[in-house]
Amino acid sequence: MSERPAQPDTLLLRGGEVHSPADPFATAMVVERGRIAWVGSEGAADAFAGAADEVIDLDGALVTPAFTDAHVHTTATGLALTGLDLSDAPTLDAALTLVREFAAARPIDRVLLGHGWDAARWPGGRPPTRAELDEATGGRPLYLSRIDVHSAVVTTALLDLVKGDTGRPDAPLTGDAHHRVRAAALGAVTPAQRTEAQRAALARAASLGIGSVHECAGPDISSEDDFTGLLRLAAEESGPRVVGYWAEQDVEKARALGAIGAAGDLFVDGALGSHTACLHEPYTDQDGHTGTAYLDTAAVTAHVVACTEAGLQAGFHAIGDAAVTSVVDGIRAAAEKVGLARVRAARHRVEHAEMLTPETIAAFAELGLTASVQPAFDALWGGEDGMYAQRLGTDRARALNPFAALLKAGVPLALGSDSPVTPLDPWGTVRAAAFHRTPEHRISVRAAFTAHTRGGWRAVGRDDAGVLVPGAPADYAVWRTGALVVQAPDDRVARWSTDPRSGTPGLPDLTPGADLPVCLRTVVGGRTVFVRPGE
């Protein structure tokens, strides 16, 4: 990340493959003053070469729209990149060893921060106790968020810093208690550390061909200073665009902070891994427990009405089927108050939307809701032996994340990572959607790619971007990749076609085991924000 570099008024890229619906055989592209001016064939590019301020020989590389990650927690992502990451710890003992090593390596940190533990994947299935963490840290304050960020384990020293009651249980903290310890932990992060983390996260995004991120912030997740500091950093320095959402029911507060919506992670419920997603029927592995409801239908209705009348997007975090029902019922009631057309025009959002039924899918389509979804969740937690099945049983687990049914019903999809819950990994996200663990939920590579590029722009109300056509913003990425393929429409997974007569722009082969594309360059608004060293 750096100050904004100068950009050439006119740039010609030639000698590659340009993924554009304007010309499925395009090999060249012209950018003028931050926008796409032309796409076409190599022969026609000669007419632009003399007038271009700069010419880039693509040497066969692929040019695509830059990705949009529609759900990111930027500072938390940066802190995970620069802090303690337990996502690969195979056992509880291994996790505790990493905690000891991290504490020894960071002797001056006021609070030790870590993320990513997942006891569901460890032998024995239990998280670390407070006593074990106290011993591993030498009695220092430590905050360790679970991989879904909806619960955490902490040390006694951190509890001593918390304002308000946490109950001090020797178990993962959830709900308000978790929010209090998270606030205490993040409150110890200095402004300089926070900016360093934000730069690290945005730099990682740029290196992966991500040109825009939707920051899902809020008072229970970060802070006002964190949010406004991130928006200011993105405006002043070279890097991905940041679109801000503030998860609070105070609509005017969201507007004053620079958010385009009082949305994002405005919690209706929690997460399945932490047993806090709100369900109609109890968890399979916790008798009688149906999760936690943070907002009811009436609150959803009031918020959607307020946002619609204020000209802002509303949006909600809803994972469990009971939470999704509350959202649908609330938005439908809001439509009765302000009019269905106004609700649809606002493009309100639902984040995650994992447990859906045919009825709630139909309601999403009726109400014009965007489903902001994370295919990597299924890749990580799906399958007969995964966390979903542990929490819900195989029948309910098999119904989760029904991407194909959403698209068939006409529901707009915007793909994201929820980083740091799952890593920033756009091509891996497209692969996860195309090769969902439940075959009937799979969507085509082309549909997933569109949802991860143009879908993110449409989710913020922009229909003119996320695609390489004349007039669109010049947000694009250049990739080193293997042969391009076009998925056969009659079999979205097994059969592939490279027939150029298809008239459909090709995409990389994302079948499991195939190498994912490597980003060589990322450009945002015509400005280069990443170049791979040596390229």
Kinemage of the C-alpha trace (Angstrom):
@kinemage 1
@onewidth
@group {chain A} dominant
@subgroup {mainchain}
@vectorlist {calphas} color= white
{ca met a 1} P 0.000 0.000 0.000
{ca ser a 2} L 1.300 3.458 -0.871
{ca glu a 3} L 0.277 6.886 -1.979
{ca arg a 4} L -1.716 6.870 -5.174
{ca pro a 5} L 0.614 6.452 -8.182
{ca ala a 6} L 0.224 8.340 -11.427
{ca gln a 7} L -1.770 6.560 -14.086
{ca pro a 8} L -1.356 6.775 -17.859
{ca asp a 9} L -4.181 8.586 -19.638
{ca thr a 10} L -4.338 5.772 -22.192
{ca leu a 11} L -3.133 2.206 -21.688
{ca leu a 12} L -3.191 -0.622 -24.216
{ca leu a 13} L -3.015 -4.241 -23.066
{ca arg a 14} L -2.491 -6.733 -25.864
{ca gly a 15} L -1.439 -10.282 -26.611
{ca gly a 16} L -3.559 -12.059 -24.033
{ca glu a 17} L -7.080 -13.290 -23.346
{ca val a 18} L -9.604 -10.679 -22.220
{ca his a 19} L -12.696 -12.020 -20.438
{ca ser a 20} L -15.405 -9.757 -21.837
{ca pro a 21} L -19.009 -10.324 -22.883
{ca ala a 22} L -18.492 -7.523 -25.416
{ca asp a 23} L -16.187 -9.842 -27.416
{ca pro a 24} L -15.677 -13.467 -26.372
{ca phe a 25} L -12.549 -13.643 -28.546
{ca ala a 26} L -10.957 -10.418 -27.295
{ca thr a 27} L -7.177 -10.407 -26.912
{ca ala a 28} L -6.636 -6.697 -26.242
{ca met a 29} L -8.108 -3.884 -24.176
{ca val a 30} L -7.743 -0.108 -23.982
{ca val a 31} L -8.108 1.849 -20.747
{ca glu a 32} L -8.621 5.610 -20.804
{ca arg a 33} L -8.695 7.791 -17.695
{ca gly a 34} L -9.692 4.980 -15.382
{ca arg a 35} L -12.373 3.377 -17.555
{ca ile a 36} L -12.520 0.643 -20.144
{ca ala a 37} L -12.534 2.302 -23.576
{ca trp a 38} L -12.358 -0.666 -25.946
{ca val a 39} L -11.969 -4.453 -26.091
{ca gly a 40} L -11.250 -6.368 -29.261
{ca ser a 41} L -8.866 -8.395 -31.392
{ca glu a 42} L -5.096 -8.200 -31.647
{ca gly a 43} L -5.200 -6.941 -35.213
{ca ala a 44} L -7.507 -4.049 -34.349
{ca ala a 45} L -5.275 -3.111 -31.418
{ca asp a 46} L -2.654 -1.757 -33.823
{ca ala a 47} L -4.840 1.294 -34.366
{ca phe a 48} L -4.459 2.233 -30.682
{ca ala a 49} L -0.757 1.485 -30.221
{ca gly a 50} L 0.556 4.813 -31.478
{ca ala a 51} L -1.746 6.908 -29.293
{ca ala a 52} L -1.298 4.898 -26.093
{ca asp a 53} L 0.811 6.358 -23.283
{ca glu a 54} L 1.757 2.825 -22.255
{ca val a 55} L 1.529 -0.600 -23.907
{ca ile a 56} L 1.603 -3.829 -21.879
{ca asp a 57} L 2.345 -7.115 -23.628
{ca leu a 58} L 0.255 -9.699 -21.787
{ca asp a 59} L 2.283 -12.624 -23.127
{ca gly a 60} L -0.794 -14.832 -23.184
{ca ala a 61} L -2.067 -13.880 -19.725
{ca leu a 62} L -5.762 -13.732 -18.870
{ca val a 63} L -7.435 -10.417 -18.026
{ca thr a 64} L -10.643 -10.527 -15.976
{ca pro a 65} L -12.679 -8.081 -13.928
{ca ala a 66} L -11.189 -7.702 -10.470
{ca phe a 67} L -12.981 -9.693 -7.809
{ca thr a 68} L -15.237 -8.137 -5.187
{ca asp a 69} L -15.230 -9.789 -1.768
{ca ala a 70} L -18.699 -8.976 -0.474
{ca his a 71} L -18.068 -9.687 3.225
{ca val a 72} L -14.798 -8.785 4.934
{ca his a 73} L -13.647 -7.686 8.386
{ca thr a 74} L -10.550 -5.822 7.291
{ca thr a 75} L -8.806 -5.031 10.558
{ca ala a 76} L -9.513 -8.484 11.985
{ca thr a 77} L -8.136 -9.978 8.763
{ca gly a 78} L -4.971 -7.940 9.107
{ca leu a 79} L -4.583 -8.851 12.770
{ca ala a 80} L -4.932 -12.526 11.821
{ca leu a 81} L -2.273 -12.075 9.135
{ca thr a 82} L 0.120 -10.367 11.550
{ca gly a 83} L -0.927 -12.162 14.753
{ca leu a 84} L -1.572 -15.685 16.019
{ca asp a 85} L -3.388 -17.917 13.523
{ca leu a 86} L -4.668 -21.255 14.897
{ca ser a 87} L -6.641 -22.296 11.824
{ca asp a 88} L -4.122 -25.012 10.921
{ca ala a 89} L -3.599 -26.337 14.469
{ca pro a 90} L -4.422 -30.073 14.216
{ca thr a 91} L -4.901 -30.671 17.956
{ca leu a 92} L -5.529 -28.825 21.193
{ca asp a 93} L -1.954 -29.506 22.309
{ca ala a 94} L -0.627 -28.026 19.068
{ca ala a 95} L -2.775 -24.937 19.581
{ca leu a 96} L -1.465 -24.447 23.126
{ca thr a 97} L 2.105 -24.791 21.857
{ca leu a 98} L 1.443 -22.047 19.314
{ca val a 99} L 0.004 -19.841 22.059
{ca arg a 100} L 3.159 -20.321 24.184
{ca glu a 101} L 5.440 -19.518 21.256
{ca phe a 102} L 3.426 -16.442 20.293
{ca ala a 103} L 3.390 -15.098 23.848
{ca ala a 104} L 7.160 -15.530 24.094
{ca ala a 105} L 7.683 -13.748 20.774
{ca arg a 106} L 5.483 -10.749 21.692
{ca pro a 107} L 6.673 -9.671 25.148
{ca ile a 108} L 5.451 -6.050 24.926
{ca asp a 109} L 1.925 -6.572 23.525
{ca arg a 110} L -0.668 -5.260 25.986
{ca val a 111} L -3.120 -7.959 24.866
{ca leu a 112} L -2.276 -11.063 22.859
{ca leu a 113} L -4.643 -11.570 19.919
{ca gly a 114} L -5.317 -14.799 18.097
{ca his a 115} L -7.921 -16.354 15.858
{ca gly a 116} L -9.031 -19.497 14.094
{ca trp a 117} L -9.298 -22.342 16.611
{ca asp a 118} L -11.920 -24.964 15.810
{ca ala a 119} L -12.380 -27.627 18.465
{ca ala a 120} L -14.833 -29.501 16.226
{ca arg a 121} L -11.834 -30.609 14.162
{ca trp a 122} L -9.648 -31.640 17.118
{ca pro a 123} L -9.496 -35.104 18.689
{ca gly a 124} L -11.671 -34.939 21.790
{ca gly a 125} L -13.546 -31.936 20.406
{ca arg a 126} L -12.961 -29.592 23.331
{ca pro a 127} L -11.575 -26.033 23.371
{ca pro a 128} L -8.756 -24.937 25.699
{ca thr a 129} L -9.696 -24.153 29.266
{ca arg a 130} L -8.977 -20.803 30.890
{ca ala a 131} L -6.430 -22.492 33.174
{ca glu a 132} L -4.584 -23.947 30.178
{ca leu a 133} L -4.468 -20.540 28.504
{ca asp a 134} L -3.364 -18.829 31.719
{ca glu a 135} L -0.443 -21.260 31.915
{ca ala a 136} L 0.441 -20.940 28.214
{ca thr a 137} L 0.559 -17.130 28.347
{ca gly a 138} L 2.214 -16.783 31.733
{ca gly a 139} L -0.884 -15.039 33.054
{ca arg a 140} L -1.081 -12.356 30.345
{ca pro a 141} L -4.288 -11.054 28.694
{ca leu a 142} L -5.212 -13.201 25.674
{ca tyr a 143} L -8.199 -13.149 23.314
{ca leu a 144} L -8.664 -16.137 20.977
{ca ser a 145} L -11.677 -16.000 18.672
{ca arg a 146} L -13.178 -19.206 17.340
{ca ile a 147} L -12.981 -19.619 13.564
{ca asp a 148} L -16.550 -18.300 13.127
{ca val a 149} L -15.770 -15.240 15.333
{ca his a 150} L -18.992 -15.805 17.317
{ca ser a 151} L -17.304 -17.115 20.433
{ca ala a 152} L -13.912 -16.831 22.069
{ca val a 153} L -11.723 -18.257 24.804
{ca val a 154} L -9.753 -15.848 26.982
{ca thr a 155} L -7.415 -15.703 29.929
{ca thr a 156} L -8.241 -14.564 33.446
{ca ala a 157} L -6.083 -11.477 32.932
{ca leu a 158} L -8.255 -10.354 30.026
{ca leu a 159} L -11.454 -10.887 32.013
{ca asp a 160} L -9.991 -8.578 34.647
{ca leu a 161} L -9.917 -5.801 32.014
{ca val a 162} L -13.528 -6.216 30.899
{ca lys a 163} L -16.190 -3.683 31.764
{ca gly a 164} L -19.479 -5.375 32.606
{ca asp a 165} L -20.441 -8.888 33.578
{ca thr a 166} L -19.073 -11.841 31.625
{ca gly a 167} L -20.074 -14.543 34.093
{ca arg a 168} L -16.398 -15.639 33.989
{ca pro a 169} L -17.227 -19.161 32.776
{ca asp a 170} L -14.550 -21.706 32.030
{ca ala a 171} L -16.025 -22.159 28.553
{ca pro a 172} L -16.138 -20.227 25.273
{ca leu a 173} L -17.839 -16.865 25.674
{ca thr a 174} L -20.790 -16.054 23.423
{ca gly a 175} L -23.339 -13.255 23.015
{ca asp a 176} L -22.953 -10.093 25.082
{ca ala a 177} L -20.145 -11.573 27.171
{ca his a 178} L -18.159 -12.213 23.997
{ca his a 179} L -18.844 -8.698 22.737
{ca arg a 180} L -17.484 -7.274 26.002
{ca val a 181} L -14.242 -9.245 25.960
{ca arg a 182} L -13.736 -8.491 22.264
{ca ala a 183} L -14.179 -4.778 22.966
{ca ala a 184} L -11.608 -4.969 25.752
{ca ala a 185} L -9.140 -6.853 23.556
{ca leu a 186} L -9.487 -4.611 20.498
{ca gly a 187} L -9.421 -1.545 22.719
{ca ala a 188} L -5.815 -2.422 23.521
{ca val a 189} L -4.830 -2.221 19.847
{ca thr a 190} L -3.065 1.068 19.175
{ca pro a 191} L -4.027 3.250 16.185
{ca ala a 192} L -0.667 2.429 14.589
{ca gln a 193} L -1.251 -1.334 14.994
{ca arg a 194} L -4.740 -0.956 13.570
{ca thr a 195} L -3.526 0.901 10.487
{ca glu a 196} L -0.757 -1.665 10.000
{ca ala a 197} L -3.345 -4.444 10.109
{ca gln a 198} L -5.624 -2.669 7.640
{ca arg a 199} L -2.764 -2.136 5.204
{ca ala a 200} L -1.758 -5.785 5.504
{ca ala a 201} L -5.287 -6.982 4.763
{ca leu a 202} L -5.790 -4.686 1.781
{ca ala a 203} L -2.367 -5.587 0.388
{ca arg a 204} L -3.238 -9.289 0.627
{ca ala a 205} L -6.546 -8.634 -1.133
{ca ala a 206} L -4.822 -6.748 -3.949
{ca ser a 207} L -2.287 -9.577 -4.383
{ca leu a 208} L -5.187 -11.965 -4.994
{ca gly a 209} L -6.890 -9.904 -7.695
{ca ile a 210} L -9.498 -8.417 -5.351
{ca gly a 211} L -10.342 -4.873 -6.389
{ca ser a 212} L -13.136 -4.150 -3.903
{ca val a 213} L -14.082 -5.311 -0.433
{ca his a 214} L -17.303 -4.773 1.478
{ca glu a 215} L -16.308 -3.924 5.029
{ca cys a 216} L -18.900 -5.319 7.446
{ca ala a 217} L -18.275 -3.300 10.591
{ca gly a 218} L -20.317 -2.392 13.632
{ca pro a 219} L -20.184 -1.554 17.325
{ca asp a 220} L -20.153 -5.222 18.361
{ca ile a 221} L -17.400 -6.074 15.864
{ca ser a 222} L -14.949 -3.202 15.752
{ca ser a 223} L -15.322 0.512 16.560
{ca glu a 224} L -16.273 3.788 14.943
{ca asp a 225} L -12.622 4.866 14.822
{ca asp a 226} L -11.664 1.586 13.185
{ca phe a 227} L -14.379 1.998 10.535
{ca thr a 228} L -13.755 5.633 9.678
{ca gly a 229} L -9.991 5.083 9.755
{ca leu a 230} L -10.309 2.270 7.218
{ca leu a 231} L -12.485 4.345 4.885
{ca arg a 232} L -9.998 7.214 5.123
{ca leu a 233} L -7.031 4.906 4.467
{ca ala a 234} L -8.703 3.440 1.383
{ca ala a 235} L -9.513 6.906 0.054
{ca glu a 236} L -5.988 8.228 0.543
{ca glu a 237} L -3.780 5.286 -0.419
{ca ser a 238} L -3.420 2.970 -3.368
{ca gly a 239} L -5.292 -0.291 -2.951
{ca pro a 240} L -8.675 -1.998 -3.276
{ca arg a 241} L -11.851 0.010 -2.985
{ca val a 242} L -13.590 -0.282 0.398
{ca val a 243} L -17.379 -0.087 0.592
{ca gly a 244} L -18.494 0.357 4.174
{ca tyr a 245} L -21.465 -1.134 6.018
{ca trp a 246} L -22.189 -0.265 9.653
{ca ala a 247} L -24.249 -2.821 11.604
{ca glu a 248} L -26.326 -0.652 13.867
{ca gln a 249} L -30.031 0.165 13.992
{ca asp a 250} L -29.204 3.879 14.240
{ca val a 251} L -29.616 4.768 10.578
{ca glu a 252} L -28.325 8.314 10.912
{ca lys a 253} L -25.210 7.051 12.720
{ca ala a 254} L -24.464 4.757 9.796
{ca arg a 255} L -24.852 7.608 7.335
{ca ala a 256} L -22.687 9.967 9.417
{ca leu a 257} L -19.889 7.386 9.561
{ca gly a 258} L -19.820 7.114 5.764
{ca ala a 259} L -21.597 3.759 5.416
{ca ile a 260} L -23.818 3.029 2.442
{ca gly a 261} L -25.994 0.831 4.608
{ca ala a 262} L -26.969 0.154 8.199
{ca ala a 263} L -26.249 -3.423 7.350
{ca gly a 264} L -23.600 -6.108 7.182
{ca asp a 265} L -23.295 -8.060 10.411
{ca leu a 266} L -26.390 -6.666 12.095
{ca phe a 267} L -26.926 -9.846 14.047
{ca val a 268} L -30.276 -11.604 13.958
{ca asp a 269} L -28.510 -14.698 15.297
{ca gly a 270} L -25.031 -16.172 15.727
{ca ala a 271} L -23.215 -19.069 14.081
{ca leu a 272} L -23.682 -22.830 13.833
{ca gly a 273} L -20.204 -23.698 15.086
{ca ser a 274} L -20.784 -21.736 18.295
{ca his a 275} L -24.331 -23.133 18.725
{ca thr a 276} L -25.707 -19.576 18.465
{ca ala a 277} L -27.396 -19.690 15.047
{ca cys a 278} L -31.149 -19.558 15.719
{ca leu a 279} L -33.005 -22.705 14.640
{ca his a 280} L -36.600 -23.853 14.429
{ca glu a 281} L -35.570 -27.307 15.719
{ca pro a 282} L -32.873 -28.030 18.332
{ca tyr a 283} L -29.244 -28.742 17.572
{ca thr a 284} L -28.520 -32.433 17.162
{ca asp a 285} L -25.547 -32.258 19.529
{ca gln a 286} L -27.204 -30.074 22.207
{ca asp a 287} L -30.541 -31.381 23.421
{ca gly a 288} L -33.256 -28.753 23.455
{ca his a 289} L -30.962 -25.882 22.438
{ca thr a 290} L -32.123 -23.790 19.469
{ca gly a 291} L -29.521 -21.017 19.466
{ca thr a 292} L -29.789 -17.304 20.126
{ca ala a 293} L -32.079 -14.654 18.660
{ca tyr a 294} L -30.736 -11.102 18.822
{ca leu a 295} L -33.419 -9.335 16.740
{ca asp a 296} L -37.070 -10.289 16.331
{ca thr a 297} L -39.406 -9.729 13.400
{ca ala a 298} L -40.661 -6.396 14.707
{ca ala a 299} L -37.119 -5.047 15.002
{ca val a 300} L -36.325 -6.176 11.465
{ca thr a 301} L -39.458 -4.430 10.176
{ca ala a 302} L -38.654 -1.158 11.917
{ca his a 303} L -35.082 -1.185 10.649
{ca val a 304} L -36.013 -1.897 7.043
{ca val a 305} L -38.634 0.836 7.072
{ca ala a 306} L -36.142 3.334 8.496
{ca cys a 307} L -33.432 2.408 6.001
{ca thr a 308} L -35.777 2.421 3.021
{ca glu a 309} L -37.114 5.853 3.911
{ca ala a 310} L -33.568 7.145 4.472
{ca gly a 311} L -32.330 5.809 1.126
{ca leu a 312} L -29.854 3.397 2.712
{ca gln a 313} L -29.483 -0.339 2.419
{ca ala a 314} L -30.607 -2.499 5.287
{ca gly a 315} L -28.988 -5.831 5.859
{ca phe a 316} L -28.837 -8.597 8.406
{ca his a 317} L -26.612 -11.449 9.500
{ca ala a 318} L -28.911 -14.493 9.468
{ca ile a 319} L -27.689 -18.099 9.410
{ca gly a 320} L -30.222 -20.354 11.141
{ca asp a 321} L -33.606 -21.102 9.589
{ca ala a 322} L -35.484 -19.347 12.401
{ca ala a 323} L -33.337 -16.235 11.938
{ca val a 324} L -33.917 -16.240 8.174
{ca thr a 325} L -37.665 -16.580 8.782
{ca ser a 326} L -37.573 -13.540 11.084
{ca val a 327} L -35.774 -11.535 8.403
{ca val a 328} L -38.180 -12.539 5.653
{ca asp a 329} L -41.263 -11.886 7.774
{ca gly a 330} L -39.874 -8.548 8.916
{ca ile a 331} L -38.982 -7.327 5.432
{ca arg a 332} L -42.335 -8.449 4.066
{ca ala a 333} L -44.062 -6.453 6.815
{ca ala a 334} L -41.876 -3.458 5.925
{ca ala a 335} L -42.935 -3.777 2.286
{ca glu a 336} L -46.553 -3.556 3.395
{ca lys a 337} L -45.745 -0.256 5.098
{ca val a 338} L -43.550 1.497 2.509
{ca gly a 339} L -44.406 -0.410 -0.659
{ca leu a 340} L -42.874 -3.467 -2.289
{ca ala a 341} L -41.349 -1.473 -5.142
{ca arg a 342} L -39.379 0.734 -2.745
{ca val a 343} L -38.124 -2.256 -0.776
{ca arg a 344} L -37.003 -4.034 -3.943
{ca ala a 345} L -35.290 -0.898 -5.267
{ca ala a 346} L -33.249 -0.576 -2.058
{ca arg a 347} L -31.530 -3.947 -2.660
{ca his a 348} L -31.457 -4.903 1.009
{ca arg a 349} L -29.057 -7.710 1.891
{ca val a 350} L -28.912 -10.891 3.932
{ca glu a 351} L -25.459 -12.048 4.977
{ca his a 352} L -24.689 -15.801 5.023
{ca ala a 353} L -28.300 -17.067 4.624
{ca glu a 354} L -27.178 -20.657 5.079
{ca met a 355} L -30.359 -22.438 6.228
{ca leu a 356} L -32.974 -21.713 3.582
{ca thr a 357} L -36.217 -23.388 2.563
{ca pro a 358} L -38.101 -23.173 -0.744
{ca glu a 359} L -40.428 -20.682 0.942
{ca thr a 360} L -37.678 -18.368 2.173
{ca ile a 361} L -35.878 -18.575 -1.179
{ca ala a 362} L -39.091 -17.510 -2.915
{ca ala a 363} L -39.413 -14.646 -0.440
{ca phe a 364} L -35.860 -13.460 -1.208
{ca ala a 365} L -36.827 -13.274 -4.884
{ca glu a 366} L -40.130 -11.541 -4.157
{ca leu a 367} L -38.515 -8.904 -1.925
{ca gly a 368} L -35.483 -8.267 -4.141
{ca leu a 369} L -32.999 -9.345 -1.467
{ca thr a 370} L -29.352 -9.977 -2.263
{ca ala a 371} L -27.901 -13.134 -0.743
{ca ser a 372} L -24.331 -12.365 0.364
{ca val a 373} L -22.920 -15.867 0.720
{ca gln a 374} L -19.634 -17.620 1.468
{ca pro a 375} L -19.089 -20.857 -0.507
{ca ala a 376} L -15.927 -21.622 1.468
{ca phe a 377} L -18.162 -22.370 4.460
{ca asp a 378} L -19.425 -25.474 2.677
{ca ala a 379} L -15.910 -26.460 1.621
{ca leu a 380} L -14.747 -26.173 5.228
{ca trp a 381} L -17.748 -27.446 7.194
{ca gly a 382} L -19.924 -29.385 4.754
{ca gly a 383} L -20.020 -33.099 4.035
{ca glu a 384} L -21.296 -36.041 6.037
{ca asp a 385} L -18.493 -35.776 8.626
{ca gly a 386} L -18.258 -31.998 8.787
{ca met a 387} L -19.263 -29.511 11.451
{ca tyr a 388} L -22.644 -28.880 9.818
{ca ala a 389} L -23.553 -32.554 10.163
{ca gln a 390} L -22.301 -32.630 13.757
{ca arg a 391} L -24.491 -29.689 14.695
{ca leu a 392} L -27.592 -30.456 12.599
{ca gly a 393} L -27.504 -34.076 11.484
{ca thr a 394} L -26.871 -35.105 7.894
{ca asp a 395} L -30.356 -34.363 6.528
{ca arg a 396} L -30.450 -30.729 7.642
{ca ala a 397} L -26.761 -30.256 6.854
{ca arg a 398} L -27.284 -31.435 3.288
{ca ala a 399} L -29.774 -28.616 2.701
{ca leu a 400} L -27.391 -25.795 3.614
{ca asn a 401} L -26.118 -23.150 1.183
{ca pro a 402} L -28.446 -23.965 -1.744
{ca phe a 403} L -26.789 -21.715 -4.327
{ca ala a 404} L -28.389 -23.336 -7.376
{ca ala a 405} L -31.903 -22.938 -5.965
{ca leu a 406} L -31.218 -19.270 -5.200
{ca leu a 407} L -30.067 -18.557 -8.749
{ca lys a 408} L -32.920 -20.546 -10.250
{ca ala a 409} L -35.377 -18.397 -8.271
{ca gly a 410} L -33.712 -15.210 -9.531
{ca val a 411} L -32.057 -14.212 -6.256
{ca pro a 412} L -28.904 -12.096 -6.822
{ca leu a 413} L -25.765 -13.620 -5.308
{ca ala a 414} L -22.699 -11.758 -4.066
{ca leu a 415} L -19.811 -13.991 -3.024
{ca gly a 416} L -17.383 -13.290 -0.218
{ca ser a 417} L -15.114 -14.850 2.373
{ca asp a 418} L -16.170 -13.394 5.752
{ca ser a 419} L -12.411 -13.097 6.268
{ca pro a 420} L -10.849 -13.891 8.684
{ca val a 421} L -13.447 -16.653 9.171
{ca thr a 422} L -12.236 -18.113 5.886
{ca pro a 423} L -9.238 -16.696 4.010
{ca leu a 424} L -9.344 -14.214 1.179
{ca asp a 425} L -9.296 -16.641 -1.768
{ca pro a 426} L -11.461 -15.595 -4.734
{ca trp a 427} L -10.704 -18.419 -7.156
{ca gly a 428} L -11.017 -20.913 -4.307
{ca thr a 429} L -14.409 -19.369 -3.524
{ca val a 430} L -15.550 -19.806 -7.134
{ca arg a 431} L -14.343 -23.409 -7.045
{ca ala a 432} L -16.221 -24.056 -3.777
{ca ala a 433} L -19.480 -22.817 -5.317
{ca ala a 434} L -19.001 -24.854 -8.486
{ca phe a 435} L -18.050 -28.012 -6.575
{ca his a 436} L -20.366 -27.744 -3.572
{ca arg a 437} L -20.268 -30.866 -1.409
{ca thr a 438} L -23.963 -31.368 -2.172
{ca pro a 439} L -24.196 -31.739 -5.970
{ca glu a 440} L -27.688 -30.276 -6.359
{ca his a 441} L -26.484 -26.986 -4.853
{ca arg a 442} L -23.644 -26.503 -7.349
{ca ile a 443} L -23.636 -23.601 -9.790
{ca ser a 444} L -21.557 -23.146 -12.918
{ca val a 445} L -18.081 -21.671 -12.755
{ca arg a 446} L -19.310 -18.826 -14.932
{ca ala a 447} L -22.227 -18.069 -12.586
{ca ala a 448} L -19.975 -18.191 -9.528
{ca phe a 449} L -17.383 -15.972 -11.202
{ca thr a 450} L -20.076 -13.446 -12.115
{ca ala a 451} L -21.395 -13.471 -8.533
{ca his a 452} L -17.858 -12.802 -7.252
{ca thr a 453} L -17.222 -9.936 -9.672
{ca arg a 454} L -20.305 -8.190 -11.023
{ca gly a 455} L -22.504 -9.552 -8.223
{ca gly a 456} L -20.606 -7.592 -5.591
{ca trp a 457} L -21.043 -4.353 -7.512
{ca arg a 458} L -24.749 -4.971 -8.030
{ca ala a 459} L -25.082 -5.628 -4.296
{ca val a 460} L -24.069 -2.002 -3.657
{ca gly a 461} L -26.395 -0.663 -6.351
{ca arg a 462} L -23.912 -0.398 -9.246
{ca asp a 463} L -24.960 -2.137 -12.452
{ca asp a 464} L -22.255 -0.538 -14.609
{ca ala a 465} L -19.214 -2.262 -13.117
{ca gly a 466} L -17.595 -5.625 -12.493
{ca val a 467} L -17.413 -6.441 -16.202
{ca leu a 468} L -14.905 -5.515 -18.911
{ca val a 469} L -17.018 -3.534 -21.359
{ca pro a 470} L -16.579 0.009 -22.699
{ca gly a 471} L -17.592 2.582 -20.108
{ca ala a 472} L -17.078 0.339 -17.076
{ca pro a 473} L -14.577 1.253 -14.340
{ca ala a 474} L -11.128 -0.149 -15.133
{ca asp a 475} L -10.986 -2.564 -12.196
{ca tyr a 476} L -9.272 -5.667 -13.521
{ca ala a 477} L -6.717 -8.359 -12.756
{ca val a 478} L -4.139 -10.119 -14.920
{ca trp a 479} L -3.572 -13.819 -14.339
{ca arg a 480} L -1.111 -16.560 -15.220
{ca thr a 481} L -3.242 -19.622 -15.799
{ca gly a 482} L -3.584 -22.780 -17.817
{ca ala a 483} L -5.851 -23.375 -20.781
{ca leu a 484} L -9.241 -21.688 -20.642
{ca val a 485} L -12.385 -23.801 -20.805
{ca val a 486} L -16.096 -23.254 -21.184
{ca gln a 487} L -18.350 -25.381 -19.023
{ca ala a 488} L -20.864 -27.372 -21.010
{ca pro a 489} L -24.331 -26.075 -20.106
{ca asp a 490} L -25.921 -29.513 -19.892
{ca asp a 491} L -23.461 -30.784 -17.271
{ca arg a 492} L -22.102 -28.087 -14.999
{ca val a 493} L -19.297 -30.145 -13.532
{ca ala a 494} L -18.108 -33.202 -15.397
{ca arg a 495} L -18.064 -32.099 -19.039
{ca trp a 496} L -16.047 -29.202 -20.366
{ca ser a 497} L -15.816 -27.637 -23.804
{ca thr a 498} L -13.053 -25.580 -25.423
{ca asp a 499} L -14.982 -25.114 -28.643
{ca pro a 500} L -14.477 -21.463 -29.689
{ca arg a 501} L -17.824 -21.542 -31.480
{ca ser a 502} L -19.506 -21.414 -28.091
{ca gly a 503} L -19.220 -17.615 -28.126
{ca thr a 504} L -18.778 -17.669 -24.355
{ca pro a 505} L -15.622 -16.234 -22.761
{ca gly a 506} L -13.516 -18.990 -21.257
{ca leu a 507} L -12.403 -19.265 -17.640
{ca pro a 508} L -9.652 -21.277 -15.947
{ca asp a 509} L -10.157 -24.958 -15.201
{ca leu a 510} L -11.167 -25.049 -11.531
{ca thr a 511} L -11.783 -28.771 -11.151
{ca pro a 512} L -10.474 -30.034 -7.794
{ca gly a 513} L -6.752 -30.635 -8.036
{ca ala a 514} L -6.175 -28.122 -10.827
{ca asp a 515} L -3.808 -25.272 -10.080
{ca leu a 516} L -5.555 -21.998 -9.344
{ca pro a 517} L -4.595 -18.901 -11.367
{ca val a 518} L -1.783 -16.700 -10.064
{ca cys a 519} L -2.393 -12.950 -9.944
{ca leu a 520} L 0.228 -10.949 -11.842
{ca arg a 521} L -1.326 -7.497 -11.620
{ca thr a 522} L -4.359 -5.826 -10.023
{ca val a 523} L -5.707 -2.496 -11.237
{ca val a 524} L -8.371 -0.359 -9.548
{ca gly a 525} L -9.855 2.621 -11.373
{ca gly a 526} L -6.988 2.451 -13.861
{ca arg a 527} L -4.323 2.583 -11.109
{ca thr a 528} L -2.055 -0.400 -10.559
{ca val a 529} L -2.335 -1.496 -6.918
{ca phe a 530} L -0.368 -4.750 -7.153
{ca val a 531} L 2.340 -6.175 -9.400
{ca arg a 532} L 3.800 -9.585 -8.648
{ca pro a 533} L 7.544 -9.288 -8.110
{ca gly a 534} L 9.506 -10.371 -11.149
{ca glu a 535} L 6.643 -9.751 -13.568
